[in-house]
Amino acid sequence: MLRIYSVVLEVLTMLRPIIVQIEAHDRDLARQLKRSATSIALNTCEASGSHGGTRRERYRNALASARETGGNLDSSLALGYVESLDDVLLDKLDHIRAVLAKNAR
């Protein structure tokens, strides 16, 4: 298992109150954020038990979900559903994307 998995779980924990905020305005966007963020964890975990091309594909899926999570957060800001995002959360999400991009090659 990649060490980044624990960071993914930290990000999920940090997203909980943000998801609640978004849900008050847009349940669909909140659900989409929850699905994409959870998918990072699930695909990262699944990749650790896979080999070769399957492993790489799971990391690619996790990376796509991490990018989608960032897009969900950007949209939430743009729509005014959240006023700001914690820099630590954003740094952790960037770190996750960097690690997954390296492993998806």
Secondary structure in CASP SS format (residue, H / E / C, confidence):
PFRMAT SS
TARGET T0000
AUTHOR 0000-0000-0000
METHOD secondary structure of the structure
MODEL  1
M C 1.00
L C 1.00
R C 1.00
I H 1.00
Y H 1.00
S H 1.00
V H 1.00
V H 1.00
L H 1.00
E H 1.00
V H 1.00
L H 1.00
T H 1.00
M H 1.00
L H 1.00
R H 1.00
P H 1.00
I H 1.00
I H 1.00
V H 1.00
Q H 1.00
I H 1.00
E H 1.00
A C 1.00
H C 1.00
D C 1.00
R H 1.00
D H 1.00
L H 1.00
A H 1.00
R H 1.00
Q H 1.00
L H 1.00
K H 1.00
R H 1.00
S H 1.00
A H 1.00
T H 1.00
S H 1.00
I H 1.00
A H 1.00
L H 1.00
N H 1.00
T H 1.00
C H 1.00
E H 1.00
A H 1.00
S H 1.00
G C 1.00
S C 1.00
H C 1.00
G H 1.00
G H 1.00
T H 1.00
R H 1.00
R H 1.00
E H 1.00
R H 1.00
Y H 1.00
R H 1.00
N H 1.00
A H 1.00
L H 1.00
A H 1.00
S H 1.00
A H 1.00
R H 1.00
E H 1.00
T H 1.00
G H 1.00
G H 1.00
N H 1.00
L H 1.00
D H 1.00
S H 1.00
S H 1.00
L H 1.00
A H 1.00
L C 1.00
G C 1.00
Y C 1.00
V C 1.00
E C 1.00
S C 1.00
L C 1.00
D C 1.00
D H 1.00
V H 1.00
L H 1.00
L H 1.00
D H 1.00
K H 1.00
L H 1.00
D H 1.00
H H 1.00
I H 1.00
R H 1.00
A H 1.00
V H 1.00
L H 1.00
A H 1.00
K H 1.00
N H 1.00
A C 1.00
R C 1.00
END
